[in-house]
Every structure is written in C-alpha cells, then in structure tokens.
Amino acid sequence: MSEPAIPGIDPDVPPSGPGCVECLQTGAWWFHLRRCAACGHVGCCDQSPGQHATGHSHLSGHPIIQSYEPGEDWFWDYPQQGYFDGPPLAAPTHHPVGQPVPGPAGRVPANWVDLLH
C-alpha cells in the first residue's frame, strides 16, 4: 500500500453512505454533510446539532473533510483551519440530489433553523 499523495486524503475510498452515519443511527437530523477525505465517513456539518464531521476528525485524527453537498467540491483542513483544492474523490461525490436539505426527510423539526449552531 502506498502513502497518499496528500496526507489525510485517500481518493480511492468511497463515502460511507448517503447521510451522516451517527444521525442515521440515532434518528437525528443534519443541515449539511461533510465527507472524511481519509476514510469516507459522512458526518454532519458544524451548524448541525450533532457536529459529527468535526467529532469524527477529533476522534480519528483524520484532518481533512470535503463537502458532500451537490455542486460543492471544497476541502477543509482542520489543523490548518483553511480551505484548499484537493484531488477528485471516489464517487459518489455528494448525497443523492433528491435528498432534502436539511435531512433526512421526516426527521427535521419544524423549528430547525432555531436549532442550528
């Protein structure tokens, strides 16, 4: 196995699924989704109640995420606290287009805007 071209990014690993792993397991909801560039874990953004993408980074030590939203391809480096351009990651590169934001359907409370961070 070779070292990744950019530490913290494995472009061959697919995403873990269509939504935040932890929110799907617990029945919670998310605002936007982020994908770990090292292992493919999909977590919710820091505006979401669970903030699972950042939590995953802290627990795993994986430093880089990419947006998992349609039309977005930016990367965020947690240690450097900045955006940068990274390589294309394995498909799919975003959650299903028909999936609502926030999501998932049926779990988002009516006052969701008031619950954002």
N, C-alpha and C positions, 0 to 999 in steps of 0.2 A: 504494500500500500504506500503510495507516495504522499508527501506532505502537500497540503493545499497551496495553490499559488498565492492566495491571500489568507494568512492565518485567521481562523474563525469562520471561514466560508468553505463549504463543500458544495459545489454547484451540481453534483450528481444526486444529492439526497432529495427525494420528493417531500412535499408537505405532509404533515400528519393527518390532514383531513380538511373538510370544508369550513370548520369553525374552531373556536377556542376549545382546546382539549378540556381544560378544567371547567369551563362554563357548561359544556355539553354533559360532563359527568355529574355536575351538581344541580343542573336545572336553572342555572343563572343565565344572564344575557350579556351582550357586549355592544360596544359602539363601533369601533373599527378593529380590524385584525392585523396582526403582525406575525411574520414567519421567521423563526430562528434560521440564520444562514448556515449554521453548523450542523444541525440535526433535523431540521424541518418542522420542529414543534410549532404549532399555530397557537398563539395566545392573543388575548385582547389588549388593546392599547391602554396608555396611562390615563386617558379620560374615562375609560370603562370602570365600573365599580370594582372589578376584580384585579385589574392591572396585572394580568397573568403573564404577558410577554416579558415585562421587566422582572417579575418574580422568577420566571424561568431562567433568565440571564443570571440573576444573582445566585440561584441555587446550582446551576450547572456550570457557571463560569464561561458560558458561550457569550462572546462580546458583541455580536452583530445581528441585527434583525433587518428584514426588508418588509416594506408594506405588502400586505396581502389583499389589497383593495384593487378592483379593476381600474386600469388606467394609471396606476402608480407603480414606479419601479425604484424608488429611492431606498437607500440603505441608511441605517443609523448605527453608529459605533458608540456603545455605552461608555467604555473607558475614555474615549476622546471627546464624548459629548458633541458629536457632529455628524452631519450628513456627508455622504460621498457616493461616487459611482462605482458599482461593483459589477461582477460578471453576471450573465444570464443564469438563472437557477432552473432546476428541473421543473417541468410542468406538473400540475397547473401553477400558474404564477399569481393567481388570485382566487378568492372564493367564487362559488357559482354566481354568475351575473344576476340571476333571478332571486338570489338570497337577499332579503331586505337588510337595510342598514338603518338603525341598529337591528340586531337579530339575536337569536333566530326567531322566526315567526312564531307568535303565540306566547313568547316568554317576556316580551318587552312591556314594562308597566306604562300606563298612560302618562305618568309624570316623569318619564325617563330623562328629559332634559334637566330637571331639577336634581337628578342623581349623578350627573357627570362630575368628574373631578376637574 
